[in-house]
């Protein structure tokens, strides 16, 4: 083999060796950013269960199912994303979640109470399908960034693990920060509108950087005001003030 070809092969192998971990880091960062509003939605659903043990079990079981559905979506993305009906269904589902939250009765300082479950089995399907609806947006973004299936699956796997961790944190934070639940559901609405715009006219879809900036500003507002320790203690013990 001529020396030029050896140099070209070396340079190509080196480029791949550097590009692959960098691409994985980018996918992980995107998953982390795009998981925040998802985590708030899942945390709010889990809060509909009466005790923390059931909330943890529902999150664990729901996200196991969600992970399987997410991998299926990644593997079949080239087929599924050809049909706008899937994105429309995801958009309408997320907008339904937002409407269910903001149209539910306002219960004083604890704001809206959207979901009530008597068994964690009732919460599991809602957790799984909520993550699937969000995945329609995140998987599309991942495919635009990376063209290797195993990289997208690795990013999705890490995303689900991060989502479980974030949802567990948000269950506690939702009781502490006054505006966090409202901020989270506004971002859920933004994701739903983004999916809807992609169905109506892809040229109307706002750029990813703008979406991330808006989500960052909303979360800054969400974490801007804390409840008093006494009220947090009362909410933690009684569920409502």
Secondary structure, DSSP 8 states (H G I E B T S, - for coil): --HHHHHHHHHHHHHHHHHHHHHHHHHHHHHHHHHHHHHHHHHHHHTTSSSHHHHHHHHHHHHHHHHHHHHHHHHTHHHHTT-HHHHHHHHHHHHHHHHHHHTS-B-GGG-B-----SSHHHHHHHHHHHHHHHHHHHHHHHHHH---HHHHHHHHHHHHHHHHHHHHHHHHHHHHBTTHHHHHHHHHHHHHHHHHHHHH-GGGS--HHHHHHHHHHHHHHHTS-B--HHHHHHHHHHS--
